[in-house]
Amino acid sequence: MAPPGEPNAWKALGELSTIGMTLVVATVIGLAGGYYLDRWLGTSPWLTLIGLLFGIAAGFVNLFRAVKRAERDIDDGK
């Protein structure tokens, strides 16, 4: 593992610190998109639920990608 003062460690820490915000933003975007489609098409609550599920899935995909990228950056710093 790289010492704390090295740029690779700081870069990985910065990327990992955005994970929580990314999960929330992806979920809110999916929920809002489903909600507005429901209001427009009158299919409440189905598109809201589908949008919520897509948002959560997108958030977790971003989570796994960020963790994998951070692991790769830390391993390259050895």
C-alpha positions in Angstrom: 0.0 0.0 0.0 1.2 3.5 -0.8 2.2 5.8 2.0 -0.5 8.4 2.9 1.5 11.3 1.4 1.6 9.8 -2.1 -0.7 11.2 -4.9 -2.1 7.7 -5.7 -3.4 7.3 -2.1 -5.0 10.7 -2.1 -6.6 10.1 -5.5 -8.1 6.8 -4.3 -9.3 8.4 -1.1 -11.0 11.3 -3.1 -12.7 8.8 -5.4 -14.0 6.7 -2.5 -15.3 9.7 -0.6 -17.7 10.4 -3.4 -19.4 7.0 -3.3 -22.1 8.0 -0.9 -23.1 11.1 -2.8 -23.1 9.1 -6.1 -25.5 6.5 -4.6 -27.9 9.2 -3.4 -27.8 11.3 -6.6 -28.4 8.2 -8.8 -31.3 7.1 -6.7 -32.9 10.6 -6.6 -32.6 11.0 -10.4 -34.2 7.6 -11.0 -37.0 8.4 -8.5 -37.7 11.8 -9.9 -37.7 10.6 -13.5 -40.2 7.8 -12.7 -42.3 10.3 -10.7 -42.6 12.8 -13.5 -43.3 10.0 -16.1 -46.0 8.7 -13.8 -47.6 12.2 -13.6 -47.4 12.6 -17.3 -48.7 9.2 -18.3 -51.0 8.6 -15.3 -49.6 5.2 -14.4 -48.9 5.9 -10.7 -47.1 4.3 -8.9 -45.5 1.9 -11.3 -43.0 4.1 -13.2 -42.0 5.7 -9.9 -41.1 2.3 -8.5 -39.3 1.3 -11.7 -37.4 4.5 -11.8 -36.4 4.0 -8.1 -35.1 0.5 -8.9 -33.2 1.7 -11.9 -31.7 4.5 -9.8 -30.6 2.2 -7.1 -29.1 -0.2 -9.6 -27.2 2.6 -11.3 -25.9 3.8 -7.9 -24.6 0.3 -7.1 -23.0 -0.1 -10.5 -21.1 3.2 -9.9 -20.2 2.0 -6.4 -18.6 -1.2 -7.7 -16.8 0.6 -10.5 -15.4 3.2 -8.1 -14.2 0.6 -5.7 -12.5 -1.5 -8.4 -10.8 1.7 -9.8 -9.6 2.6 -6.4 -8.2 -0.9 -5.8 -6.4 -0.7 -9.1 -4.9 2.7 -8.3 -3.7 1.6 -4.9 -2.2 -1.6 -6.4 -0.4 0.4 -9.1 1.1 2.6 -6.4 3.1 -0.3 -4.8 
